[in-house]
Amino acid sequence: MRRTSALGRYGEDVATRYLEGLGLVIVERNWRCSDGEIDIVARDGSTLVVVEVKTRSSLAFGHPAEAITPRKMRRLRHLAFRWLTDHEVHAPSVRLDAISIIQGVSGAPCIEHMPGVG
């Protein structure tokens, strides 16, 4: 596994535990279709939450949130619609969240949760 893939997987694991700690129920991870991938699909009560996770080992290439561009959010909205359609789910509300994780050489990761970004 490439280093970036391992770091991304680690970040998604951290984000999953964080969301579960907030009381969200994880529905699916790493859902893929021909249009792309959703990192995490969760439920927050009756709200379906689609989560984009960005992880970095440092700020050398910028903050992870900087990688969540308007184009990326448009694609995530489209993927959320595809997920709902493919799973025949009719959620009363859908929220797009972003989670940025910075994991330095040592210590606990720094987690920033941005609910409702899109």
ROTOR-240062 format. One record per residue (C-alpha): residue number from 0; x, y, z. Coordinates in nm, 4 decimals. Layout:
{NUM; {X; Y; Z}}
...
END
This chain:
{0; {0.0000; 0.0000; 0.0000}}
{1; {0.1375; 0.3396; -0.0923}}
{2; {0.2136; 0.5804; 0.1917}}
{3; {-0.0580; 0.8257; 0.0818}}
{4; {-0.3133; 0.5444; 0.0611}}
{5; {-0.2183; 0.4259; 0.4092}}
{6; {-0.2434; 0.7796; 0.5467}}
{7; {-0.5832; 0.8266; 0.3834}}
{8; {-0.7103; 0.4967; 0.5236}}
{9; {-0.5791; 0.5935; 0.8674}}
{10; {-0.7591; 0.9289; 0.8447}}
{11; {-1.0861; 0.7611; 0.7502}}
{12; {-1.0487; 0.5247; 1.0484}}
{13; {-0.9888; 0.8230; 1.2796}}
{14; {-1.2869; 1.0093; 1.1297}}
{15; {-1.5108; 0.7040; 1.1709}}
{16; {-1.4252; 0.6692; 1.5402}}
{17; {-1.4716; 1.0442; 1.5889}}
{18; {-1.8176; 1.0406; 1.4264}}
{19; {-1.9229; 0.7343; 1.6247}}
{20; {-1.8116; 0.9186; 1.9381}}
{21; {-2.0527; 1.1968; 1.8442}}
{22; {-2.3330; 0.9414; 1.8208}}
{23; {-2.3506; 0.9092; 1.4432}}
{24; {-2.4126; 0.5630; 1.2993}}
{25; {-2.1788; 0.4641; 1.0167}}
{26; {-2.3806; 0.3248; 0.7257}}
{27; {-2.1042; 0.2703; 0.4714}}
{28; {-1.7388; 0.3447; 0.4053}}
{29; {-1.5533; 0.3883; 0.0780}}
{30; {-1.8599; 0.3542; -0.1440}}
{31; {-1.7558; 0.3632; -0.5072}}
{32; {-1.9381; 0.4074; -0.8329}}
{33; {-1.8314; 0.5087; -1.1822}}
{34; {-1.8491; 0.8778; -1.0805}}
{35; {-1.6193; 0.8585; -0.7773}}
{36; {-1.6074; 0.7623; -0.4112}}
{37; {-1.7736; 0.8678; -0.0867}}
{38; {-1.5453; 0.8259; 0.2139}}
{39; {-1.8153; 0.7851; 0.4792}}
{40; {-2.1952; 0.7691; 0.4790}}
{41; {-2.3511; 0.8031; 0.8244}}
{42; {-2.6778; 0.8798; 0.9985}}
{43; {-2.7200; 1.1604; 1.2481}}
{44; {-3.0716; 1.0904; 1.3710}}
{45; {-3.2889; 1.1088; 1.0596}}
{46; {-3.0258; 1.3035; 0.8645}}
{47; {-2.8067; 1.1209; 0.6167}}
{48; {-2.4509; 1.2571; 0.6385}}
{49; {-2.2046; 1.2235; 0.3517}}
{50; {-1.8503; 1.2876; 0.4713}}
{51; {-1.5353; 1.3834; 0.2815}}
{52; {-1.2173; 1.3118; 0.4776}}
{53; {-0.8835; 1.4764; 0.4019}}
{54; {-0.5718; 1.3727; 0.5922}}
{55; {-0.2218; 1.5187; 0.5904}}
{56; {0.0933; 1.4339; 0.7834}}
{57; {0.1903; 1.8014; 0.8011}}
{58; {0.0938; 2.1423; 0.6699}}
{59; {0.3803; 2.1390; 0.4160}}
{60; {0.1310; 2.1063; 0.1305}}
{61; {-0.1372; 2.3207; 0.2948}}
{62; {-0.4233; 2.2512; 0.5328}}
{63; {-0.6292; 1.9431; 0.4418}}
{64; {-0.9454; 2.1573; 0.4161}}
{65; {-0.7883; 2.3479; 0.1276}}
{66; {-0.8263; 2.0326; -0.0832}}
{67; {-1.2059; 2.0472; -0.0411}}
{68; {-1.2757; 2.2812; -0.3297}}
{69; {-1.6130; 2.3981; -0.4666}}
{70; {-1.5629; 2.1501; -0.7522}}
{71; {-1.5049; 1.8698; -0.5015}}
{72; {-1.8239; 1.9667; -0.3149}}
{73; {-2.0261; 1.9648; -0.6400}}
{74; {-1.8982; 1.6152; -0.7078}}
{75; {-1.9789; 1.5093; -0.3505}}
{76; {-2.3376; 1.6397; -0.3895}}
{77; {-2.3689; 1.4373; -0.7097}}
{78; {-2.2265; 1.1280; -0.5389}}
{79; {-2.4690; 1.1712; -0.2472}}
{80; {-2.7568; 1.1752; -0.4976}}
{81; {-2.6151; 0.8624; -0.6666}}
{82; {-2.5819; 0.6870; -0.3303}}
{83; {-2.9416; 0.7694; -0.2355}}
{84; {-3.0671; 0.6529; -0.5757}}
{85; {-2.8608; 0.3339; -0.5859}}
{86; {-2.9650; 0.2397; -0.2306}}
{87; {-3.3277; 0.3521; -0.2793}}
{88; {-3.3032; 0.5616; 0.0374}}
{89; {-3.5369; 0.8537; 0.0942}}
{90; {-3.3725; 1.0498; 0.3750}}
{91; {-3.5709; 1.3478; 0.5111}}
{92; {-3.2487; 1.5517; 0.4998}}
{93; {-2.8964; 1.5132; 0.3694}}
{94; {-2.5913; 1.6955; 0.5022}}
{95; {-2.2434; 1.7160; 0.3539}}
{96; {-1.9628; 1.7281; 0.6105}}
{97; {-1.5874; 1.7565; 0.5779}}
{98; {-1.3310; 1.6297; 0.8245}}
{99; {-0.9688; 1.7439; 0.8148}}
{100; {-0.7092; 1.5403; 0.9982}}
{101; {-0.3474; 1.6299; 1.0566}}
{102; {-0.1346; 1.3489; 1.1966}}
{103; {0.2138; 1.4605; 1.2809}}
{104; {0.5100; 1.2366; 1.3534}}
{105; {0.3897; 1.1827; 1.7094}}
{106; {0.0928; 1.2571; 1.9296}}
{107; {-0.2786; 1.2487; 1.8759}}
{108; {-0.4240; 1.3591; 1.5427}}
{109; {-0.5733; 1.7062; 1.5101}}
{110; {-0.9341; 1.6657; 1.3924}}
{111; {-1.1431; 1.9475; 1.2471}}
{112; {-1.5070; 1.8664; 1.1717}}
{113; {-1.6934; 2.1027; 0.9412}}
{114; {-2.0624; 2.0053; 0.9366}}
{115; {-2.2863; 2.1243; 0.6565}}
{116; {-2.0133; 2.2489; 0.4243}}
{117; {-2.2053; 2.1852; 0.1057}}
END
